[in-house]
Amino acid sequence: MGIARDDRSSRKRDAMKRIAAVKDILKRWDPIGVRPGEIAPPGEYDGYAPHIVSMVAGGCSMDDLCNHLSTIRVNIIGGEPNPGKDREIASEILVALRDRAV
């Protein structure tokens, strides 16, 4: 029983690290320009991080992630389209979550 609990605890810590990494990247995304040219305030886009982590863990493509960020930017937040920035941030997220340990 202790081993299963330790395994769950380890997975939870790993998930929290991945979510924290995505939160940090989303601060630089700042699709509504809370602080143009700067990092957005803590918490501004944090609510989007868990789903993004799940998408990447599920094997989403770069295009899937770009489309998701664009949907958030335009349809949920009401910002102007910026496919270049969305692709840049999607790439950062994929590198952070797939290509190296977080």
LINJO-V141522 format. One line per field, one symbol per residue. ss: DSSP state (H for helix, E for strand, L for the rest). psi: psi as a letter, one per 30 degrees, with the letter a starting at -180 (. if undefined). A space follows every 50 residues. Layout:
BEGIN
ss->???
psi->???
END
This chain:
BEGIN
ss->LHHHHHHHHHHHHHHHHHHHHHHHHHHHHLLLLLLLLLLLLLLLLHHHHH HHHHHHHLLLLHHHHHHHHHHHHHHHLLLLLLHHHHHHHHHHHHHHHHHL LL
psi->eeeeeeeeeeeeeeeeeeeeeeeeefefeifgheikfakllkfegeffee eeeeeeefglleeeeeeeeeeeeefefglkkieeeeeeeeeeeeeefefl k.
END
